[in-house]
Amino acid sequence: MKLVAAIATVLVFGGICAPASVVAARAPQIEDSPISTVVATAKTLSRKERQIWRKAFKFAEHQQWKRADRAARKGRNKLLRKTYRWYRMSQPRTNASFGKISAFIAANPNWPHQRDLTRRAEETMTVTTPRAEILAWFNKYPPLTTDGGIMLGMSLIDSGERVEGVAVLRNTWVEGDLGHRQSRSFYKRYRKHLRGVDHRDRLDRLLWDRRYSQARRMMSLVPKNDQILAQARMRLRLFRGGVDWAIRRVPENLRRDPGLLYERVRWRLRKKRLDGAVDILSNPPKNLVRPEIWWRERSRAVRPLLAQGRAKEAYRIVRNHGLNAGREFAEAEWLAGWIALRFLNHPADAQRHFERMGDAVRYPISRARAAYWAGRAAEAGNDENGAQIWYAKAASHDATYYGQLGADRGGSVIKPMSMPEPAPDTASIKRFKKSELARAAVLLNVLGRDKLVRSFIRRLARTSKNANDKLLVGRLARALDRNDLGVAVARHAYRVGIALPSLGYPVIGMPNGVPERGLLLALARQESNMDPLAKSRAGALGLMQLMPRTARDVSRSLRIRYSRARLTRDPSYNIKLGRAYLRRLLDRFDGSYVLAIASYNAGPNAVKRWIKKSGDPRSAKFDTIDWVEMIPYPETRNYVQRVLENLQVYRQRLGETRLVRSLEADLAR
């Protein structure tokens, strides 16, 4: 109780106290009628039922199915029975039949983990499953697994569609990930349908996907020259000795193999042999096979080239990216445009790249980025009217970094995320009160199944029909004390043009002073989605995502006792240490927000290296916008931009008296 009380004094969401949980279940915070109606579902569970279902789901989580099933049979709550059945069906080695799983999917298309359910359905097909049912299923759901590909291929052959069936089996062999026994069985049964080209294609695909154990098992099925090529690719990838010898062994006609050239580029870049990598990147094969994988190494080479003043080479490498769509295409077009504009002074070329990027992206962050830089290109080309149009387009995405910079550049004043949230209408409230997924999330929250609660809330957000529905989902998350999920719902909503500021930018208790409250909030939102219990894969903990070693060092400097447990159990303790660490970084870098934020993410030593290579953004001769884009770590580039855009929104949320149009000023600190 003391712990809950301590947290309650720290976490305040929009004026409503929301104590964070430190035990299995998080404490619901009831807000309004539709939310309270759904949250009241928890009252239907007796103490005995709670104990039963806690045991059932705990055993299930550890794959102790006999004990889990035995416990679940004692439960009486119909919705939890259904939820348990759903969970059981979605797990490997399910005891459900194809008929039961397919019926569940058909009746519950909005339930979470549809892809897992589909995989389980494929795995439970047997030779006794009617071929008509199998074909009808795959007509609606293309196969996701090797088992599914086999069943579809054989069903087509058995139904007289031999050509189509053989094509499916060949594709399954090439694209499927088969274990040792499964691959032997597949080859033994279907070898008569497989050709030499299928074996070579499978080996090539496995090497691209770094499935080396499977690749080694393929060696005996391909010609000697293909074996030598594969061995060279693996030796390069795994940094084994003798790579020059391995490459020399490759026959001349295979030395331009896209996979081999890619591995050589990657090897050279990791060995700091930039010039050697550039030689290959400047003359790549016509068919890259996997241009999206090639792009990783292209982008890795570009910024070192720019730092060395080799912009023409960098532009040539980026321009010939070979991509047609997707995230990598958008990034490649942006990078080509940026180099053309800022390093080569070719605004017309830059404009074309930025416009191609803008045509290819959907989400606000990317659309604002494309529009802002199109504006800069137009401005550099003396098209002032065009520049203003582009800046206005960028500024329409006012919660984004480049949207805010577009407003600054275009001379407009914006108040990011200041619009009122939607008011749920009768239809939305009615749908929400009837929602099985919402009530299941409440019950799972009572049972302390945090990961499953996340699955249900996120599924609700993705399947919600409109702004009103998404608002109710976010409010439910907040009522369940899942502030992180409320932020996640708001992030998803903003990507489709719906602003939910109170959910997406919760205001929690932060001390006044230096660093400013808005910066602390912006950082915490990006670090943990405002989850006091957050734990990253790297080991960072709590609201401010402190590494234990850093927290220990800071606590020593503050002369307070270090406690790893308190980093997640006591938000005020976590905030105190995180604030002190951020202040230390600000002092170290003379108050520079950009350098301090980058250091919080990547470490101060990395930032010092970047200053040495790319220059100091605090110098008057530098455009800090360009310096941020020169950061070699993609994660840190994104992090700096997201924290700074959050800061502008939080200043608005906090009622900051200064003009919110201050992002350029923050970059110039």
FITI-312855 format. One record per residue (C-alpha): residue in three letters; x, y, z. Coordinates in steps of 0.1 Angstrom, whole numbers, plus 5000, padded with zeros to 4 digits. Example, Ala and Ser with C-alpha at 12.3 -4.5 7.8 and 13.67 -1.06 7.14 Angstrom:
ALA512349555078
SER513749895071
% end
This chain:
MET500050005000
LYS502850245007
LEU504250184973
VAL500950244955
ALA500550564975
ALA504050674966
ILE503250624929
ALA499950804932
THR501651114944
VAL503751124912
LEU501451014883
VAL498851274875
PHE497051234841
GLY495251544830
GLY494451624866
ILE493251274874
CYS495351074898
ALA496350744882
PRO498350524906
ALA500550274888
SER500549914897
VAL503349734914
VAL501549404918
ALA500149154894
ALA497049354884
ARG496949724877
ALA494349944894
PRO491550064872
GLN490950434871
ILE487250494861
GLU486550804841
ASP483150814825
SER479950614818
PRO481050404788
ILE484450334804
SER482950264839
THR480450024823
VAL483149814807
VAL485549834837
ALA482649714859
THR483149374841
ALA485849314867
LYS483149294894
THR481748984878
LEU484748784889
SER484548634924
ARG487748584943
LYS487648214935
GLU487248274898
ARG490148514898
GLN492348244915
ILE491247984890
TRP491948194859
ARG495248334873
LYS496447974876
ALA495147874842
PHE496848164823
LYS500048134844
PHE500347764835
ALA499547844799
GLU502148114797
HIS504747844807
GLN503247594782
GLN502147364811
TRP499047274792
LYS497746984812
ARG497747194844
ALA496447494825
ASP493547294810
ARG492747134843
ALA492447474860
ALA490547634831
ARG487847354833
LYS486947484867
GLY486347834856
ARG482747954850
ASN483248304833
LYS482148264797
LEU484348534783
LEU487448414801
ARG486648064788
LYS486548204753
THR489748404759
TYR491548094772
ARG490347894742
TRP491648174719
TYR495048174737
ARG495247804736
MET494447794698
SER497048054690
GLN499947874707
PRO502147604691
ARG501147244697
THR497547344702
ASN495047064710
ALA492447224688
SER491447084654
PHE491547264621
GLY487747274621
LYS487647444655
ILE490347694647
SER488947784613
ALA485447824629
PHE486948054656
ILE488648274630
ALA485548304609
ALA483348394639
ASN485948634655
PRO487948814628
ASN488649104651
TRP490248904679
PRO494048954683
HIS496748724669
GLN494948644637
ARG498248554620
ASP499148304648
LEU495648154646
THR496048114608
ARG499447944613
ARG497947704638
ALA495047624615
GLU497547524587
GLU499547314612
THR496547114622
MET495447014587
THR495846644582
VAL495446394554
THR491846334565
THR490946704562
PRO488646724531
ARG490446864501
ALA487547094493
GLU487847254528
ILE491647294524
LEU491247464490
ALA488447684502
TRP490547784532
PHE493647874511
ASN491448064486
LYS490748304515
TYR494048274534
PRO497248224514
PRO499647984532
LEU501948124559
THR503747804568
THR505547524552
ASP502847284563
GLY500347504547
GLY502247514514
ILE502447144513
MET498747094520
LEU497847344493
GLY500147194468
MET499046834474
SER495346934475
LEU495747104441
ILE497446804426
ASP494846564441
SER492146784426
GLY493546764391
GLU495347104391
ARG498846944388
VAL500647244372
GLU499447484399
GLY500147234427
VAL503647164416
ALA504347544414
VAL503147574450
LEU505447294462
ARG508347444444
ASN507747784459
THR507347624493
TRP510747454489
VAL512347784479
GLU510748014504
GLY509947784533
ASP512047754565
LEU512347384571
GLY513947214600
HIS516346924595
ARG513846654596
GLN511146844578
SER513546934549
ARG514646564546
SER510946454546
PHE509946724520
TYR512846634497
LYS512146264499
ARG508446294492
TYR508546574465
ARG511946554449
LYS510346444416
HIS508746784414
LEU511946984422
ARG514447104397
GLY518047214399
VAL517047574397
ASP514747534427
HIS517647404448
ARG519947694437
ASP517147944444
ARG516547794478
LEU520247814487
ASP520448174475
ARG517348274496
LEU518648104527
LEU521948284524
TRP520148624520
ASP518148544551
ARG521148424571
ARG519748074576
TYR523147914575
SER522347574591
GLN519647514564
ALA522047654537
ARG524747404546
ARG522247114543
MET521547234507
MET525147204496
SER524946844483
LEU521946944461
VAL523747214440
PRO526647204416
LYS530247244429
ASN530547604417
ASP527447704436
GLN528847544467
ILE532047744464
LEU529948064459
ALA527847984490
GLN530947914511
ALA532448244501
ARG529348434510
MET529148264544
ARG532848314552
LEU532448694545
ARG529248724565
LEU530648534595
PHE534048714593
ARG535948394590
GLY539648394580
GLY540748344544
VAL538048554527
ASP540448654498
TRP541148284492
ALA537448204493
ILE536648474467
ARG539448364444
ARG538048014443
VAL534748154430
PRO534448094392
GLU534848414371
ASN531248384358
LEU529848394394
ARG532048674408
ARG529348934400
ASP526748744419
PRO524648994438
GLY524748804470
LEU528548774469
LEU529049144460
TYR526649244488
GLU528649044514
ARG531849194501
VAL530449544506
ARG529149464540
TRP532549304550
ARG534549604538
LEU532349854556
ARG532649664589
LYS536449654584
LYS536450034578
ARG537449994542
LEU535150264528
ASP536950304495
GLY536649934487
ALA532949934495
VAL532450244474
ASP534150074444
ILE531449804444
LEU528550034453
SER529450264424
ASN529249974400
PRO526549734414
PRO524949444395
LYS521949534375
ASN519749294394
LEU520349354431
VAL517849064440
ARG517249214475
PRO517549594470
GLU516149664505
ILE519049464520
TRP521549644498
TRP520049974510
ARG521349904545
GLU524849914533
ARG524350204509
SER522950424537
ARG525750314560
ALA528350434535
VAL526750764526
ARG527350974558
PRO531050884561
LEU531450994524
LEU529651324532
ALA531851384562
GLN534951344539
GLY533551594514
ARG532751324488
ALA529151434481
LYS529151334444
GLU530150974452
ALA527550964479
TYR524851094456
ARG525650844429
ILE525450554454
VAL522150674467
ARG520550764434
ASN521050414420
HIS519250254449
GLY517150014428
LEU514050034450
ASN510550084438
ALA508450124470
GLY508350084507
ARG510150254536
GLU513550204521
PHE512450374489
ALA511250674508
GLU514450704528
ALA516550664496
GLU514650934477
TRP514851164507
LEU518651104512
ALA519251164475
GLY517351484476
TRP519051604507
ILE522551544492
ALA521551714459
LEU520252014478
ARG522552064507
PHE525851934494
LEU525651964456
ASN523452274453
HIS521152114427
PRO517752224439
ALA515852104408
ASP517151744412
ALA516451764449
GLN512851874443
ARG512251574421
HIS513551334448
PHE511451494476
GLU508351494455
ARG508851124447
MET509251054484
GLY506051254492
ASP504151044467
ALA505350724483
VAL504550794520
ARG501350794540
TYR502150884576
PRO502451234590
ILE506151214601
SER507251124565
ARG504751344547
ALA505951644567
ARG509651554561
ALA509051534523
ALA507051864522
TYR509552054543
TRP512551964522
ALA510552024490
GLY510052374504
ARG513752414510
ALA514452304475
ALA511852544461
GLU513352824482
ALA516852744470
GLY515552754434
ASN514053104440
ASP510452974439
GLU509153154469
ASN505553094463
GLY506152724458
ALA508252714490
GLN505452864510
ILE502952604497
TRP505252324507
TYR505952474541
ALA502252504547
LYS501752134537
ALA504452034562
ALA502952254589
SER499652084586
HIS501251794605
ASP501852004635
ALA502951734659
THR505951634638
TYR509451764638
TYR509451874602
GLY505952004604
GLN507052234632
LEU510052334612
GLY507852394582
ALA505752634603
ASP508952814615
ARG510252844580
GLY506952954566
GLY506453224592
SER503253074607
VAL502353024643
ILE501052684652
LYS499752534684
PRO500552164680
MET497851924693
SER495752204706
MET492552094689
PRO489651954710
GLU489351574712
PRO486251414697
ALA483251354719
PRO482050994716
ASP478650964699
THR475850724709
ALA476750474682
SER480350454694
ILE479450424730
LYS476950144722
ARG479549954702
PHE482149994729
LYS479849874757
LYS479149554737
SER482749494728
GLU484049154738
LEU487649264733
ALA487249564757
ARG485649344784
ALA488349074779
ALA491049344783
VAL489549444816
LEU489349084829
LEU492949004818
ASN494049324835
VAL492449194868
LEU494448874863
GLY497649054858
ARG498248944822
ASP499849264810
LYS501049124777
LEU497648994767
VAL496049324778
ARG498449494754
SER497349264726
PHE493649334731
ILE494049714734
ARG496149734703
ARG493749514684
LEU490949734695
ALA492750044683
ARG493549894649
THR489949764643
SER488150074657
LYS486150244630
ASN486650614637
ALA488050884660
ASN485350834686
ASP486050464688
LYS489750514691
LEU489250774719
LEU487250524739
VAL489950254734
GLY492550504746
ARG490450594776
LEU489950234785
ALA493750184785
ARG494150484808
ALA491450354830
LEU493350024834
ASP496350224844
ARG498050134811
ASN499250484803
ASP501750334778
LEU498950174759
GLY496950504758
VAL500050664742
ALA500250374718
VAL496550414708
ALA497150784702
ARG500250724681
HIS498250484659
ALA495350734657
TYR497651014646
ARG499150804618
VAL495650794603
GLY494951164609
ILE493251154643
ALA494551374671
LEU494151254707
PRO496351494726
SER495451414762
LEU495951044756
GLY499051074734
TYR500851334756
PRO499951264792
VAL501151514818
ILE502651354848
GLY504251514878
MET507651654869
PRO509751894889
ASN510152254877
GLY513552404870
VAL516352274848
PRO515752074826
GLU512352224818
ARG509352014825
GLY508451994789
LEU511751834780
LEU511551574807
LEU508051484796
ALA509051474760
LEU511951244768
ALA509951014790
ARG507250974763
GLN509850874738
GLU511750644762
SER508950454778
ASN505550574765
MET505150694801
ASP505150344816
PRO506750344851
LEU507249964848
ALA508949964814
LYS511949744808
SER513849744775
ARG515649454759
ALA518949634767
GLY518049654804
ALA516950014807
LEU514250064834
GLY511350284843
LEU509850604830
MET513250754820
GLN514650424809
LEU517850434829
MET520450174826
PRO521250034861
ARG524950134858
THR524050494849
ALA521450504877
ARG524050384902
ASP526550654891
VAL523950934892
SER522650824927
ARG526250834940
SER526651194927
LEU523351294943
ARG524351114976
ILE521250904977
ARG520950534981
TYR520850334949
SER518050074944
ARG517549884912
ALA514049774923
ARG513050144929
LEU513750224892
THR510450064883
ARG508650064916
ASP509050434925
PRO508550674896
SER509650974916
TYR513050804922
ASN513350724885
ILE512451074875
LYS514951224900
LEU517851024887
GLY516851064850
ARG516451444855
ALA519851464871
TYR521451264843
LEU519851484817
ARG521051794835
ARG524551654836
LEU524451604798
LEU523151954793
ASP525952104814
ARG528451884795
PHE527352024761
ASP526852384771
GLY523052364772
SER522652214737
TYR519352034735
VAL520351834704
LEU523651714719
ALA522151634753
ILE519251444738
ALA521551254714
SER523751164744
TYR520851034764
ASN520150784737
ALA523650694723
GLY525950804751
PRO528151114753
ASN531250934739
ALA529450864706
VAL528351224704
LYS531951344709
ARG532951114680
TRP530251264658
ILE531351614666
LYS534851524656
LYS533751374623
SER530851604613
GLY531651924631
ASP530052104661
PRO526352204657
ARG526952484683
SER529152654657
ALA527552934638
LYS528652784605
PHE526452474610
ASP522852424602
THR521852204631
ILE519052044610
ASP521751904587
TRP523851794617
VAL521051594631
GLU520551424597
MET524251344597
ILE524051134629
PRO525250794618
TYR522850594641
PRO519350584625
GLU517850514659
THR519450824674
ARG518551044645
ASN514950944649
TYR515150974687
VAL516351334686
GLN513651444662
ARG510851264682
VAL511951414715
LEU512151764701
GLU508751744684
ASN507251604717
LEU508751904735
GLN506752154713
VAL503551974720
TYR504251954758
ARG504952324760
GLN501452374745
ARG499952124769
LEU501652284798
GLY500352634788
GLU503852764781
THR503653134778
ARG506353154751
LEU505353104715
VAL505352734708
ARG506952814674
SER510352754690
LEU511852434675
GLU514352634655
ALA515352804687
ASP515752474704
LEU518052354676
ALA520152664680
ARG520752624717
% end
